[in-house]
Amino acid sequence: MVRKVNAKAPSMPATPPGEFLPDPEMMPCVTTEDHLARIQALGRKIEEHIRFMGTVATLPGTSAESRAKAVSAFHERLLILERGLAQTLEELRLG
């Protein structure tokens, strides 16, 4: 008589090889607190970008033209962001 052995299935890794773990920032926010925490984290990232752009004059290996172009594009995008955020705040204030 042949006896069957119940072998334990090998445990699977949390993420299959070759796949990336989901970025926590890309996970959906569920609560207001989640949103506020993400807003603060984004604010810190934006501050880092702004600090970096403040050092662009000393950036090695880039031309003055490339630096000027990047600073101009960054400024334009910040303006667009600020206007959109200001509109959201105004809508909130108006109820």
C-alpha positions, 0 to 999 in steps of 0.5 A: 500500500502506498501512503500519500504524504501531505507535503506542505506547499512551499511558502510563496514570497509576498511579491513574485520575483521580477515584480515591484512592490507597490509604491505606498504613495500610489496606494489609494487614500482612504481617510482624511488623515491619509490624505493629509499625511500624503499632502505633507509628504508631497510638500516635503518633496516639493521643498526638496525640489525647490532647494535643488533648483536653488543650487542649479547655478553650481550644477556641474556638467550642464550648460547655462542654457540647459539650467535656464531652461530647467529653471524656467520650466520649473517656475512655470509648473510651480505657477500652475500648481499654485493656481490650482491649489489656490482655486481648491482653497477658494472653493473650500472657503466658499463652501 
